[in-house]
């Protein structure tokens, strides 16, 4: 699997439509072309543009949770348990989203 275009990505409100999400070189990453309306178009474009930062945040969260599990609980990863009342559900959701983004 190849890496995604690095961020930052930004929303470009081009006229006439479609809305675009451009990468750092100014080349389009995504075109928003077939949605219910301008407000939804902009919301979708903002979500797409935030993707690189959200993926980085999820990776940092999983790394921090795994480091804590190793140091505090003697586990290899945080996955698979509850430590001091901290549920694994947000961790599992983060790992699943990372896997989806990475095509796994």
Beta strands, then each sheet from edge to edge (+ up, - down):
strand 1: 10-12
strand 2: 19-22
strand 3: 28-32
sheet 1: 1+ 2- 3+
end
